[in-house]
Amino acid sequence: MTDTSGKIRVLIADDHGMILDVLSMFLGTQPDMHVTTTTDLDGALSAITSNGGYDVVLLDYNMPGMNGTQGLTRAIQLNKKNPVAILTGTPTKRILDESLAKGAAGLVPKTMPAKSLAIAIRFMHVGETYVPLDLMREEAAEAGEGVGKLSAREKTVLECLGEGKQNKEIANSLQLSEATIKMHVKSICKKLGANNRTHAVITARDQGLL
């Protein structure tokens, strides 16, 4: 029997065998993950019930039994408040809004690099919401905010965030007030279309800024 203690237990449900194989093969090589797969919603719900829930569940939006977000709602109810996200080959703002409104932990494109998928799973596992960068940009543009360029000071603060430093540490190292650092962090998140500082770091790494 495989020892899953200390690992993120991931359930992926998708009716495309090739996608399941590729995703499970890569994620299975991650030292902190254990992956289970199934090909439809009934199989996913059964697995969740039998195993007492998973740390992160990914459900294909269009697989048999889903009926839009109805399947998502059922999985969330069974998964003991642990993250359940939508997996889709056609990520749209409509699907994103619909999924998040129902309590999804995020929207994961099937086209994203496997390495980024592993990051997204870890991100959701710690309680954050994962949203594709393209959709965040689209949402920001619609709100008239856009993704602006970071100033030199913001880039410095972002590098400190990437090192895991807290606001007080950054303020001391840059000889600035903590209130000023908070202002810079808020601006960085807005320009990168990020929900919070952790999301900003992940987004910056995806864009090659870190």
Beta strands, then each sheet from edge to edge (+ up, - down):
strand 1: 8-13
strand 2: 33-38
strand 3: 56-60
strand 4: 84-88
strand 5: 107-109
sheet 1: 2+ 1+ 3+ 4+ 5+
end
